[in-house]
Amino acid sequence: MKLLVVDDSELILDRLVGLLNGLHGMADIDTAETLAQTLDVAKAGRPALTILDFHLPDGNAAQIVPQLKQIDPNMMIAVLTNDASESNRAKCMSAGSDWFFDKSTEFEKVLELIQIQCALH
């Protein structure tokens, strides 16, 4: 499975990539730190799953989810954020996100999701 991890925190990027490298079924992990980079990487790499931080330097996840779904309607998108308000959750889900997770309380759920998706691909 191809994965794209998007976060403006190098610590989060490094942690996720480190945990996921070598996972059975993981073909490739790309990273991005802005919405613009995310679109470029998604167009070039066509990830099966994108893990997307809500707040990025050039906007928020709800703005880009529809564009990612246009690139590939089958791309799965999980938003992973420290700003897990119901308002942000509603924005992301109505924009087309498949999942919405709180970094502080649901980080392990994201890892489980990735493991499941790897097994399915």
KEKOL-577308 format. One record per residue: residue number from 0; x, y, z of N, C-alpha, C, O in turn. Coordinates in nm, 2 decimals. Atoms other than C-alpha are relative to their C-alpha. Example, Ala and Ser with C-alpha at 12.3 -4.5 7.8 and 13.67 -1.06 7.14 Angstrom:
BEGIN
+-----+--------+--------+--------+--------+--------+--------+--------+--------+--------+--------+--------+--------+
: pos :    n_x :    n_y :    n_z :   ca_x :   ca_y :   ca_z :    c_x :    c_y :    c_z :    o_x :    o_y :    o_z :
+-----+--------+--------+--------+--------+--------+--------+--------+--------+--------+--------+--------+--------+
:   0 :   0.09 :  -0.12 :   0.00 :   1.23 :  -0.45 :   0.78 :   0.09 :   0.12 :   0.00 :   0.19 :   0.12 :   0.07 :
:   1 :  -0.09 :  -0.11 :   0.00 :   1.37 :  -0.11 :   0.71 :  -0.08 :   0.11 :   0.08 :  -0.03 :   0.22 :   0.09 :
+-----+--------+--------+--------+--------+--------+--------+--------+--------+--------+--------+--------+--------+
end
This chain:
BEGIN
+-----+--------+--------+--------+--------+--------+--------+--------+--------+--------+--------+--------+--------+
: pos :    n_x :    n_y :    n_z :   ca_x :   ca_y :   ca_z :    c_x :    c_y :    c_z :    o_x :    o_y :    o_z :
+-----+--------+--------+--------+--------+--------+--------+--------+--------+--------+--------+--------+--------+
:   0 :   0.08 :  -0.12 :   0.00 :   0.00 :   0.00 :   0.00 :   0.09 :   0.12 :   0.00 :   0.19 :   0.13 :   0.07 :
:   1 :  -0.07 :  -0.13 :   0.00 :   0.11 :   0.35 :  -0.07 :  -0.07 :   0.09 :   0.10 :  -0.19 :   0.10 :   0.10 :
:   2 :   0.05 :  -0.09 :  -0.10 :   0.07 :   0.60 :   0.21 :   0.06 :   0.14 :  -0.01 :   0.18 :   0.15 :  -0.05 :
:   3 :  -0.05 :  -0.14 :  -0.01 :   0.10 :   0.98 :   0.23 :  -0.03 :   0.05 :   0.14 :  -0.14 :   0.05 :   0.18 :
:   4 :   0.01 :  -0.06 :  -0.13 :   0.16 :   1.14 :   0.57 :   0.03 :   0.15 :  -0.01 :   0.13 :   0.19 :  -0.06 :
:   5 :  -0.01 :  -0.14 :   0.01 :   0.10 :   1.51 :   0.59 :  -0.01 :   0.07 :   0.14 :  -0.11 :   0.05 :   0.21 :
:   6 :   0.00 :  -0.08 :  -0.13 :   0.20 :   1.72 :   0.89 :   0.11 :   0.10 :   0.00 :   0.21 :   0.07 :  -0.06 :
:   7 :  -0.11 :  -0.10 :   0.00 :   0.40 :   2.03 :   0.95 :   0.09 :  -0.02 :   0.12 :   0.19 :   0.06 :   0.14 :
:   8 :  -0.09 :   0.03 :  -0.11 :   0.56 :   1.88 :   1.26 :   0.09 :  -0.11 :  -0.04 :   0.05 :  -0.23 :  -0.07 :
:   9 :  -0.10 :   0.10 :   0.03 :   0.88 :   1.70 :   1.18 :   0.00 :  -0.12 :   0.09 :   0.02 :  -0.24 :   0.05 :
:  10 :   0.01 :   0.11 :  -0.10 :   0.84 :   1.50 :   1.50 :  -0.11 :  -0.10 :  -0.03 :  -0.09 :  -0.22 :  -0.02 :
:  11 :   0.11 :   0.09 :   0.03 :   0.50 :   1.36 :   1.40 :   0.03 :  -0.08 :  -0.13 :   0.01 :  -0.20 :  -0.13 :
:  12 :  -0.03 :   0.07 :   0.12 :   0.62 :   1.28 :   1.05 :   0.10 :  -0.11 :   0.02 :   0.08 :  -0.22 :  -0.02 :
:  13 :  -0.10 :   0.10 :  -0.03 :   0.93 :   1.10 :   1.18 :  -0.06 :  -0.11 :   0.08 :  -0.02 :  -0.23 :   0.06 :
:  14 :   0.06 :   0.11 :  -0.08 :   0.73 :   0.91 :   1.44 :  -0.09 :  -0.09 :  -0.08 :  -0.07 :  -0.21 :  -0.07 :
:  15 :   0.08 :   0.08 :   0.08 :   0.47 :   0.79 :   1.20 :   0.08 :  -0.08 :  -0.10 :   0.05 :  -0.21 :  -0.12 :
:  16 :  -0.07 :   0.07 :   0.10 :   0.71 :   0.70 :   0.92 :   0.09 :  -0.11 :   0.07 :   0.10 :  -0.22 :   0.02 :
:  17 :  -0.08 :   0.10 :  -0.08 :   0.94 :   0.52 :   1.18 :  -0.08 :  -0.12 :   0.04 :  -0.04 :  -0.23 :   0.03 :
:  18 :   0.09 :   0.11 :  -0.05 :   0.65 :   0.32 :   1.32 :  -0.05 :  -0.09 :  -0.12 :  -0.08 :  -0.21 :  -0.10 :
:  19 :   0.06 :   0.07 :   0.11 :   0.52 :   0.22 :   0.97 :   0.09 :  -0.06 :  -0.10 :   0.06 :  -0.15 :  -0.17 :
:  20 :  -0.10 :   0.06 :   0.09 :   0.84 :   0.15 :   0.78 :   0.01 :  -0.15 :   0.03 :   0.03 :  -0.19 :   0.14 :
:  21 :  -0.02 :   0.14 :  -0.01 :   0.86 :  -0.22 :   0.72 :  -0.13 :  -0.07 :   0.04 :  -0.13 :  -0.20 :   0.05 :
:  22 :   0.13 :   0.06 :  -0.03 :   0.49 :  -0.28 :   0.81 :  -0.03 :  -0.09 :  -0.12 :  -0.02 :  -0.05 :  -0.24 :
:  23 :   0.03 :   0.09 :   0.11 :   0.38 :  -0.59 :   0.61 :  -0.11 :   0.06 :  -0.09 :  -0.22 :   0.10 :  -0.04 :
:  24 :   0.10 :  -0.05 :   0.09 :   0.20 :  -0.47 :   0.30 :   0.03 :   0.15 :  -0.04 :  -0.04 :   0.20 :  -0.13 :
:  25 :  -0.03 :  -0.15 :   0.03 :   0.35 :  -0.11 :   0.31 :   0.10 :   0.00 :  -0.12 :   0.21 :  -0.04 :  -0.10 :
:  26 :  -0.08 :  -0.01 :   0.11 :   0.49 :  -0.04 :  -0.03 :   0.09 :   0.13 :   0.00 :   0.21 :   0.12 :  -0.04 :
:  27 :  -0.07 :  -0.12 :   0.01 :   0.59 :   0.32 :   0.00 :  -0.07 :   0.10 :   0.09 :  -0.19 :   0.10 :   0.11 :
:  28 :   0.05 :  -0.11 :  -0.08 :   0.55 :   0.62 :   0.24 :   0.06 :   0.13 :  -0.05 :   0.18 :   0.15 :  -0.04 :
:  29 :  -0.04 :  -0.13 :   0.04 :   0.56 :   0.97 :   0.11 :  -0.04 :   0.10 :   0.11 :  -0.13 :   0.07 :   0.19 :
:  30 :   0.04 :  -0.10 :  -0.09 :   0.54 :   1.29 :   0.32 :  -0.01 :   0.13 :  -0.06 :   0.04 :   0.16 :  -0.17 :
:  31 :   0.01 :  -0.14 :   0.05 :   0.44 :   1.65 :   0.28 :  -0.03 :   0.08 :   0.13 :  -0.07 :   0.03 :   0.23 :
:  32 :   0.01 :  -0.09 :  -0.11 :   0.43 :   1.95 :   0.51 :  -0.10 :   0.12 :  -0.02 :  -0.13 :   0.19 :   0.07 :
:  33 :   0.10 :  -0.11 :   0.03 :   0.18 :   2.19 :   0.33 :  -0.11 :  -0.06 :  -0.09 :  -0.09 :  -0.17 :  -0.14 :
:  34 :   0.11 :   0.05 :   0.09 :  -0.14 :   2.16 :   0.13 :   0.05 :  -0.01 :  -0.14 :   0.02 :  -0.10 :  -0.21 :
:  35 :  -0.06 :   0.00 :   0.14 :   0.05 :   2.25 :  -0.19 :   0.08 :  -0.12 :  -0.02 :   0.07 :  -0.18 :  -0.13 :
:  36 :  -0.08 :   0.12 :   0.01 :   0.30 :   1.98 :  -0.13 :  -0.08 :  -0.13 :  -0.01 :  -0.05 :  -0.22 :  -0.08 :
:  37 :   0.09 :   0.11 :  -0.01 :   0.02 :   1.74 :  -0.05 :  -0.06 :  -0.03 :  -0.14 :  -0.06 :  -0.15 :  -0.18 :
:  38 :   0.06 :   0.02 :   0.13 :  -0.15 :   1.79 :  -0.39 :   0.11 :  -0.05 :  -0.10 :   0.08 :  -0.14 :  -0.18 :
:  39 :  -0.10 :   0.04 :   0.10 :   0.18 :   1.76 :  -0.58 :   0.04 :  -0.15 :   0.03 :   0.05 :  -0.23 :  -0.07 :
:  40 :  -0.04 :   0.13 :  -0.03 :   0.28 :   1.44 :  -0.40 :  -0.12 :  -0.10 :  -0.03 :  -0.09 :  -0.21 :  -0.08 :
:  41 :   0.11 :   0.09 :   0.03 :  -0.07 :   1.29 :  -0.43 :  -0.02 :  -0.02 :  -0.15 :  -0.05 :  -0.13 :  -0.19 :
:  42 :   0.01 :   0.01 :   0.14 :  -0.08 :   1.36 :  -0.80 :   0.11 :  -0.10 :  -0.06 :   0.08 :  -0.18 :  -0.14 :
:  43 :  -0.11 :   0.08 :   0.04 :   0.26 :   1.20 :  -0.85 :   0.00 :  -0.14 :   0.05 :   0.03 :  -0.24 :  -0.02 :
:  44 :  -0.01 :   0.13 :  -0.06 :   0.23 :   0.91 :  -0.61 :  -0.13 :  -0.08 :   0.01 :  -0.12 :  -0.20 :   0.03 :
:  45 :   0.13 :   0.07 :  -0.01 :  -0.14 :   0.82 :  -0.60 :  -0.01 :  -0.09 :   0.12 :  -0.02 :  -0.21 :   0.11 :
:  46 :   0.01 :   0.09 :  -0.12 :  -0.15 :   0.70 :  -0.24 :  -0.14 :  -0.06 :   0.02 :  -0.24 :   0.00 :  -0.02 :
:  47 :   0.13 :   0.06 :  -0.03 :  -0.42 :   0.46 :  -0.13 :  -0.06 :   0.06 :   0.13 :  -0.18 :   0.07 :   0.14 :
:  48 :   0.05 :  -0.06 :  -0.12 :  -0.44 :   0.63 :   0.21 :   0.09 :   0.12 :   0.03 :   0.21 :   0.12 :   0.02 :
:  49 :  -0.07 :  -0.13 :  -0.04 :  -0.35 :   0.99 :   0.32 :  -0.04 :   0.03 :   0.14 :  -0.16 :   0.03 :   0.18 :
:  50 :   0.01 :  -0.04 :  -0.14 :  -0.30 :   1.08 :   0.69 :   0.03 :   0.15 :   0.00 :   0.14 :   0.19 :  -0.03 :
:  51 :  -0.01 :  -0.14 :   0.02 :  -0.36 :   1.45 :   0.70 :  -0.03 :   0.08 :   0.13 :  -0.13 :   0.07 :   0.19 :
:  52 :   0.02 :  -0.09 :  -0.11 :  -0.31 :   1.70 :   0.98 :  -0.10 :   0.11 :  -0.04 :  -0.11 :   0.15 :  -0.15 :
:  53 :   0.10 :  -0.10 :   0.03 :  -0.59 :   1.96 :   1.01 :   0.06 :   0.13 :  -0.03 :   0.03 :   0.19 :  -0.13 :
:  54 :  -0.06 :  -0.13 :   0.02 :  -0.38 :   2.27 :   1.05 :   0.13 :  -0.01 :  -0.07 :   0.22 :  -0.07 :  -0.02 :
:  55 :  -0.12 :   0.00 :   0.07 :  -0.11 :   2.33 :   0.80 :   0.03 :   0.15 :  -0.04 :  -0.06 :   0.23 :  -0.03 :
:  56 :  -0.04 :  -0.14 :   0.01 :   0.09 :   2.65 :   0.72 :  -0.09 :   0.07 :  -0.11 :  -0.11 :   0.20 :  -0.10 :
:  57 :   0.07 :  -0.07 :   0.11 :  -0.12 :   2.72 :   0.40 :  -0.15 :  -0.03 :   0.00 :  -0.21 :  -0.02 :  -0.11 :
:  58 :   0.15 :   0.02 :   0.00 :  -0.47 :   2.62 :   0.51 :  -0.03 :  -0.12 :   0.09 :   0.05 :  -0.16 :   0.18 :
:  59 :   0.04 :   0.11 :  -0.09 :  -0.66 :   2.33 :   0.67 :  -0.05 :  -0.12 :  -0.09 :  -0.08 :  -0.10 :  -0.21 :
:  60 :   0.04 :   0.12 :   0.07 :  -0.76 :   1.98 :   0.58 :  -0.13 :   0.00 :  -0.08 :  -0.14 :  -0.05 :  -0.19 :
:  61 :   0.13 :   0.00 :   0.06 :  -1.12 :   2.05 :   0.50 :   0.01 :   0.07 :  -0.14 :  -0.07 :   0.04 :  -0.23 :
:  62 :  -0.01 :  -0.06 :   0.13 :  -1.00 :   2.27 :   0.21 :   0.06 :  -0.09 :  -0.11 :   0.02 :  -0.07 :  -0.22 :
:  63 :  -0.07 :   0.08 :   0.10 :  -0.80 :   2.00 :   0.04 :  -0.06 :  -0.14 :  -0.02 :  -0.03 :  -0.20 :  -0.12 :
:  64 :   0.06 :   0.14 :   0.01 :  -1.00 :   1.68 :   0.10 :  -0.07 :  -0.01 :  -0.14 :  -0.05 :  -0.11 :  -0.21 :
:  65 :   0.07 :   0.01 :   0.13 :  -1.23 :   1.75 :  -0.21 :   0.10 :  -0.01 :  -0.11 :   0.08 :  -0.09 :  -0.21 :
:  66 :  -0.10 :   0.00 :   0.11 :  -0.92 :   1.81 :  -0.43 :   0.07 :  -0.14 :   0.00 :   0.10 :  -0.19 :  -0.11 :
:  67 :  -0.06 :   0.14 :   0.00 :  -0.76 :   1.48 :  -0.31 :  -0.09 :  -0.10 :  -0.05 :  -0.05 :  -0.19 :  -0.12 :
:  68 :   0.10 :   0.10 :   0.05 :  -1.08 :   1.29 :  -0.38 :  -0.02 :   0.02 :  -0.16 :  -0.05 :  -0.08 :  -0.22 :
:  69 :   0.01 :  -0.02 :   0.14 :  -1.08 :   1.45 :  -0.73 :   0.12 :  -0.07 :  -0.07 :   0.11 :  -0.13 :  -0.18 :
:  70 :  -0.12 :   0.07 :   0.06 :  -0.72 :   1.31 :  -0.79 :  -0.03 :  -0.15 :  -0.01 :   0.00 :  -0.21 :  -0.10 :
:  71 :   0.03 :   0.14 :  -0.01 :  -0.84 :   0.97 :  -0.68 :  -0.12 :  -0.02 :   0.09 :  -0.11 :  -0.02 :   0.21 :
:  72 :   0.12 :   0.01 :  -0.08 :  -1.20 :   0.91 :  -0.57 :   0.01 :  -0.12 :   0.10 :  -0.06 :  -0.12 :   0.20 :
:  73 :  -0.02 :   0.11 :  -0.09 :  -1.08 :   0.58 :  -0.40 :   0.10 :   0.02 :   0.11 :   0.11 :  -0.06 :   0.20 :
:  74 :  -0.10 :  -0.03 :  -0.11 :  -0.81 :   0.75 :  -0.19 :  -0.08 :   0.01 :   0.13 :  -0.18 :   0.08 :   0.14 :
:  75 :   0.05 :  -0.01 :  -0.14 :  -0.89 :   0.70 :   0.18 :   0.07 :   0.12 :   0.07 :   0.20 :   0.13 :   0.05 :
:  76 :  -0.06 :  -0.12 :  -0.06 :  -0.83 :   1.01 :   0.39 :  -0.04 :  -0.01 :   0.15 :  -0.16 :  -0.01 :   0.19 :
:  77 :   0.02 :  -0.01 :  -0.14 :  -0.78 :   1.02 :   0.77 :   0.06 :   0.13 :   0.05 :   0.18 :   0.15 :   0.02 :
:  78 :  -0.05 :  -0.12 :  -0.06 :  -0.75 :   1.35 :   0.94 :   0.05 :  -0.03 :   0.15 :  -0.03 :  -0.09 :   0.22 :
:  79 :  -0.06 :   0.02 :  -0.13 :  -0.52 :   1.34 :   1.25 :   0.04 :   0.13 :   0.06 :   0.13 :   0.20 :   0.00 :
:  80 :  -0.02 :  -0.14 :  -0.05 :  -0.52 :   1.66 :   1.46 :   0.00 :   0.01 :   0.15 :  -0.06 :  -0.07 :   0.22 :
:  81 :   0.01 :  -0.04 :  -0.14 :  -0.47 :   1.82 :   1.80 :  -0.12 :   0.09 :   0.02 :  -0.16 :   0.11 :   0.14 :
:  82 :   0.12 :  -0.09 :  -0.01 :  -0.77 :   2.04 :   1.72 :  -0.12 :  -0.07 :  -0.04 :  -0.18 :  -0.05 :  -0.15 :
:  83 :   0.11 :   0.10 :   0.04 :  -1.04 :   1.77 :   1.72 :  -0.13 :   0.05 :   0.05 :  -0.21 :  -0.02 :   0.11 :
:  84 :   0.13 :  -0.05 :  -0.04 :  -1.34 :   2.00 :   1.78 :  -0.10 :  -0.06 :  -0.09 :  -0.08 :  -0.11 :  -0.20 :
:  85 :   0.11 :   0.06 :   0.08 :  -1.68 :   1.88 :   1.66 :  -0.02 :   0.08 :  -0.13 :  -0.05 :   0.03 :  -0.23 :
:  86 :   0.01 :  -0.09 :   0.12 :  -1.68 :   2.18 :   1.42 :   0.10 :  -0.05 :  -0.11 :   0.07 :  -0.06 :  -0.23 :
:  87 :  -0.11 :   0.05 :   0.09 :  -1.35 :   2.06 :   1.26 :  -0.04 :  -0.14 :  -0.05 :  -0.02 :  -0.17 :  -0.17 :
:  88 :   0.04 :   0.14 :   0.04 :  -1.47 :   1.70 :   1.25 :  -0.11 :   0.01 :  -0.10 :  -0.11 :  -0.06 :  -0.20 :
:  89 :   0.12 :  -0.01 :   0.09 :  -1.80 :   1.80 :   1.08 :   0.05 :   0.06 :  -0.14 :   0.01 :   0.01 :  -0.24 :
:  90 :  -0.05 :  -0.06 :   0.13 :  -1.61 :   2.02 :   0.82 :   0.08 :  -0.11 :  -0.08 :   0.06 :  -0.12 :  -0.20 :
:  91 :  -0.08 :   0.10 :   0.07 :  -1.37 :   1.73 :   0.74 :  -0.08 :  -0.11 :  -0.06 :  -0.07 :  -0.16 :  -0.17 :
:  92 :   0.08 :   0.11 :   0.04 :  -1.63 :   1.46 :   0.72 :  -0.09 :   0.04 :  -0.11 :  -0.12 :  -0.03 :  -0.21 :
:  93 :   0.08 :  -0.04 :   0.11 :  -1.86 :   1.67 :   0.50 :   0.08 :   0.03 :  -0.12 :   0.02 :   0.03 :  -0.23 :
:  94 :  -0.08 :  -0.02 :   0.11 :  -1.57 :   1.75 :   0.28 :   0.04 :  -0.13 :  -0.07 :   0.09 :  -0.13 :  -0.19 :
:  95 :  -0.03 :   0.13 :   0.06 :  -1.52 :   1.38 :   0.22 :   0.11 :  -0.09 :   0.07 :   0.14 :  -0.19 :   0.02 :
:  96 :  -0.09 :   0.08 :  -0.07 :  -1.28 :   1.25 :   0.48 :  -0.06 :  -0.13 :   0.04 :  -0.18 :  -0.13 :   0.07 :
:  97 :   0.06 :   0.13 :  -0.04 :  -1.32 :   0.89 :   0.57 :   0.01 :  -0.02 :   0.15 :  -0.08 :  -0.09 :   0.21 :
:  98 :  -0.02 :   0.01 :  -0.14 :  -1.19 :   0.92 :   0.93 :   0.05 :   0.14 :   0.06 :   0.10 :   0.22 :  -0.02 :
:  99 :  -0.05 :  -0.12 :  -0.07 :  -1.11 :   1.20 :   1.19 :   0.04 :  -0.05 :   0.13 :  -0.04 :  -0.10 :   0.21 :
: 100 :  -0.06 :   0.04 :  -0.12 :  -0.88 :   1.13 :   1.48 :   0.06 :   0.11 :   0.08 :   0.12 :   0.21 :   0.02 :
: 101 :  -0.06 :  -0.10 :  -0.09 :  -0.76 :   1.33 :   1.78 :   0.14 :  -0.06 :   0.03 :   0.16 :  -0.17 :   0.08 :
: 102 :  -0.14 :   0.04 :  -0.02 :  -0.37 :   1.31 :   1.80 :   0.02 :  -0.04 :   0.15 :   0.09 :  -0.14 :   0.17 :
: 103 :  -0.04 :   0.02 :  -0.14 :  -0.37 :   1.32 :   2.18 :  -0.07 :  -0.12 :   0.06 :  -0.02 :  -0.18 :   0.16 :
: 104 :   0.07 :   0.11 :  -0.06 :  -0.62 :   1.04 :   2.24 :  -0.03 :  -0.12 :  -0.09 :  -0.06 :  -0.23 :  -0.05 :
: 105 :   0.04 :   0.10 :   0.10 :  -0.66 :   0.84 :   1.92 :   0.12 :  -0.04 :  -0.09 :   0.10 :  -0.10 :  -0.20 :
: 106 :  -0.12 :   0.02 :   0.09 :  -0.30 :   0.81 :   1.78 :   0.01 :  -0.15 :  -0.03 :   0.04 :  -0.19 :  -0.14 :
: 107 :  -0.01 :   0.14 :   0.02 :  -0.31 :   0.43 :   1.83 :  -0.10 :  -0.05 :  -0.10 :  -0.08 :  -0.15 :  -0.17 :
: 108 :   0.11 :   0.04 :   0.09 :  -0.64 :   0.40 :   1.64 :   0.05 :   0.03 :  -0.15 :   0.01 :  -0.05 :  -0.24 :
: 109 :  -0.05 :  -0.03 :   0.14 :  -0.46 :   0.56 :   1.33 :   0.10 :  -0.11 :  -0.04 :   0.09 :  -0.16 :  -0.15 :
: 110 :  -0.09 :   0.10 :   0.03 :  -0.19 :   0.30 :   1.36 :  -0.07 :  -0.13 :  -0.03 :  -0.03 :  -0.21 :  -0.13 :
: 111 :   0.08 :   0.12 :   0.03 :  -0.45 :   0.02 :   1.37 :  -0.07 :   0.01 :  -0.13 :  -0.07 :  -0.09 :  -0.21 :
: 112 :   0.06 :  -0.02 :   0.13 :  -0.63 :   0.17 :   1.07 :   0.10 :  -0.03 :  -0.11 :   0.07 :  -0.10 :  -0.21 :
: 113 :  -0.10 :   0.02 :   0.10 :  -0.31 :   0.17 :   0.87 :   0.04 :  -0.15 :  -0.01 :   0.05 :  -0.20 :  -0.12 :
: 114 :  -0.03 :   0.14 :   0.00 :  -0.23 :  -0.19 :   0.97 :  -0.11 :  -0.08 :  -0.07 :  -0.08 :  -0.17 :  -0.16 :
: 115 :   0.11 :   0.07 :   0.07 :  -0.58 :  -0.30 :   0.86 :   0.00 :   0.03 :  -0.15 :  -0.02 :  -0.06 :  -0.23 :
: 116 :   0.00 :  -0.04 :   0.14 :  -0.56 :  -0.11 :   0.53 :   0.12 :  -0.07 :  -0.07 :   0.10 :  -0.11 :  -0.19 :
: 117 :  -0.12 :   0.07 :   0.06 :  -0.21 :  -0.26 :   0.46 :  -0.04 :  -0.15 :  -0.03 :  -0.01 :  -0.21 :  -0.13 :
: 118 :   0.04 :   0.14 :   0.01 :  -0.36 :  -0.61 :   0.52 :  -0.10 :  -0.02 :  -0.12 :  -0.10 :  -0.12 :  -0.18 :
: 119 :   0.10 :   0.01 :   0.11 :  -0.64 :  -0.54 :   0.27 :   0.05 :   0.03 :  -0.14 :  -0.01 :  -0.01 :  -0.23 :
: 120 :  -0.06 :  -0.04 :   0.13 :  -0.42 :  -0.40 :  -0.01 :   0.10 :  -0.10 :  -0.04 :   0.16 :  -0.09 :  -0.15 :
+-----+--------+--------+--------+--------+--------+--------+--------+--------+--------+--------+--------+--------+
end
